[in-house]
Amino acid sequence: ELQSAFDAAEASQGCVALALRGEGERAFCAGGDIVAVRAAGLEDKPTTPFFREEYALNARTGALRESRVVQCSFWDGFTFGGGVGLSVHGKYRIATEKTQLAMPEVAIGLFPDVGASLALASTPGRAGEYAALTGARLDAADV
C-alpha cells in the first residue's frame, strides 16, 4: 500500500510533499513485523520474503530524499522498531511532546536495521546509540 502511495506521489506533477503519520494511538509501530517473523520461525518457514519487502520499502523512503517529493513524518506517540525504519529517512520528522522512539527488538536479540542504526547514531548526545544498544526509549527532546 505504501509502495503504491510513493509511486503515485512521484508520478504526480502536482504532488510536492508526502506526509506519513501513524494510525491510531500507536503512531509508527504495531509489532506486526516481529509477530510475523516469529510466526514464520515457529512454522519453519523462511523469513527472507518478509525482510526483502520491508527493506525494499525502507529503501524507497530513503530514495525519496533525492526526489522532488518531500517526505515529512509526524511522530505523535510511540515510534518503535519498523516504524522508525519507515519514518526516519524522510527529509523532515516532527516529534510532539508525546513522542517516544525506541528499538525494542534489541531485547530479543535483533539489531536496529533498515537504516535506523545510521539515524540513531546521528542523534545529539549519543542518545540514539544508547537506544540502539539497549532498546531504551527516547523522548522528543532526544530525537
N, C-alpha and C positions, 0 to 999 in steps of 0.2 A: 504494500500500500504506500509506504513512504517512497520507495523507488519510483513509483508512478507519479507521485507528487513532485519529486525532484525533476523527473523528465518533463512534466507539464510546465513547471516553472521556468526551466531553461529554454523550452521551445516557444514560450510566450514572449513576444517582444514587449508586451506591456507589464510583465512581471519584473520588478526590480528587487523585491525582498521576499523572503520566505520565513515565516515565524513558526517556531516549534515550541510547543508547550505540552506539558504532561496532561494526562487525562485524570480527572478526579483529584482526590486528596494526595495521591502518591507522587505527583509530579513525574519525574523521569525514572521510574523504577516499578517493578512489579515482581521481580524474582523469577519471571517466567523462563528466562534463559537458563538459569540454574536448575529449575524444575525439569525442563526438557532434557538437559544434558544428563541429569541424574536418572531420569526415567529410561533414557536410551542405554545408559550404562548398566542399569539393573536388568534390562532385557537383552543385553549383549549385542546391542545394535551400534553401528558406527555413529560417532558424533560429528564426523567431518562435514557432512552436508549442512548441519546447523551452523557450525563455526564459519564455513565458507560463506553462507548467506549473511551472517551477522557482520563479518569482517568486510564483505563487499559493500554493505550498506554504510558502514562507518567510513570506509574509504571514499564513498560517494559524498558523504557530508564534508569530509576534508577537502575534496576536489572543488566543492562549491566556493571555497576561499579564493580560488583562481577564476571563478565565474563572474559574470556581471550581476548575477543574482546574489544578494547579500542574505546570509542566514543569521537569524537572531533567535537565540534560545532563551526562554523565560523559565527561570528556576524559582518555583514558589512552593517550597516544601522539600520532600526527600528527592534527592538526585543521587541514585545509587547505581553501582555496577554498570550494566549495559546501558542504562540511561545516561551515565556520564559519557560513554562512548558515542552515543547518538548526538549529544548536545554540545560537547566540549570543543568540537572542531570548527564550529561556526565563528564568523568574524566577531560577533557580539554575543555576550552572555549577560543576562540581567538576573541578579540574585536579589531576592527580597529578604526581609528580616526573618522569614520563616525557613529559609534555605538551610538544608543540611546535606552535605556532599560526603559520600563515603564509597569505599570499595569493599563491601563486607565479604566478598568471595575469598579474600585472603585468609579469612578464618577457617576455611575448609581446604586450604592448600592451593588455591588458584592464585594467579597473579593478575594485577591490573593490565589489561590488554587494550586492543583497539585504539592505541594512541593515548590512552588515559595516562600511561606512565610518563610520557613526554609532557603532557599538560600538567600533571600533578607536580612534576619536577620543576615547573616554571612558576609555581605559586610563591608568594612572598614568604620569607622567613622559614623556608623549608617545611612548612606545614603539610604541603602536598606529599612530599617524600615520606613524612611520618605516616600520613593516612594510607599511602600506598603499601607501606610495610606492615602496618598494624591493623588496618580496617577502621581506624578511628574516624569519627565524624568531624567534619569541618563545618563551621557556620559561615554565614555570608561574609563576615569580616575577613575570614581566612582565604576566601576564593575570589 
